[in-house]
Amino acid sequence: MGPISPPDEEGLGPKPAGKLRSGWTTGTCAAAAAKADLIRQLTGVAPTAVEVTLPSGIKVPFEVFQDDLGRCYVIKDAGDDPDCTHGAHITASVEVLDHQGEVAILGGSGVGQVTKPGLGLEVGSPAINPVPQKMIRQAISEVTDLAVKVTIVVPGGEEMAKKTTNSRLGILGGISILGTTGVVKPFSTASFRASVVQQIDVASAQGSKEIAFVTGSRSSEFALRNYPRLNDTEVVEVGDFTGVAIKRANRNQIPTLHWIGMVGKVSKLAEGTTMTHFHRSNLDTTVLESAAREASADPRIVQSAHETTTARHFYEVCEAMGDFTPMELLTLWAAQTLSANLSSSSTIDVTMVDFDATKAVSTSPALRGQVEK
């Protein structure tokens, strides 16, 4: 991989520079493993490789291995994507019935079970998404038209799932078998967008009327600590996709929203943009100077706003001088940006947390009384 770009203010996701290698989804690997284990059952010999047809129609080969029970598995290769399932042994156990019929797809150990509505899967079913199910059936149909029962197993899947949002989504006991194209695009914004939408849909499906949008793990901890009435499902990590989250909240008619993040993303929102990635949307530091001047801040704070290249440095200067009024203005302007994009039946407040997520500036009257600056 190439050189690493710096992490953002929540310590999230440094993305390697240069051309990145794509990988394969858990769904594609499951289809390959199922096809291989079916061949083993029919012939008595496990293949060393199989081809799988992607939704695009392209056929791709996969090396096949066997576990101690003889079941076929494929080693998940996520390419250069920081995927916690990279290296997982996506395993299939196939039972062939003696009549023509449908393909039944089950989840074994390490595959999560759906416990909440809103995911597009039945409650109580395995967390194997529609496209992977279709790919598995396609792979089976390329070998036989007999009725087949396929059980997907992921050794260690329950531990892997702890590094995902599955528990917040109500997927318990393991990972999800995912994919829409069959291919993992490294650092895909599309997959993160889909995750944001899914989290909001699940919260809405369980009847939630209040959601906190957070930008990372530190702001998530702050939300759970300061909004104890909210459960894990109602604290949605939106990263840089605040605009996506607002649109989905509008669609689901969520009346009460909170947004919690750090100064860099607050400053982007204060500018009027809802895409807060520091590479995709460069901060115009004039918004910092405007806040300092309008707050009648100390001339040294105004000067630092004029000279700085980062919102974080500006925050640190304000903190050192004990003047958070520019931060209060930035937070207010950020709230105005979000309110302008929000349904008239909903409200939103904005909270800027420090880099330890222990202090805050907020437009929420309740938090202003709780959190010491």
Secondary structure by P-SEA (a helix, b strand, c coil): ccccccccccccccccccbbbbbbcaaaaaaaaaaaaaaaaacccccccccccccccbbbbbbbbbccccbbbbcccccccccccccccbbbbbbbccbbbbbbbbbcccbbbbcccccccccccccccaaaaaaaaaaaaaccccbbbbbbbbccccccccccccccccccccccccccccccccccaaaaaaaaaaaaaaaaaacccbbbbbccaaaaaaaaaaacccccccccccccaaaaaaaaaaaacccbbbbbbcaaaaaaaaacccccccccccccaaaaaaaaaaacccaaaaaaaaccccaaaaaaaaaaaccaaaaaaaaaaaaaaaaaaccccbbbbbbbbcccccccccccaaaaacccc
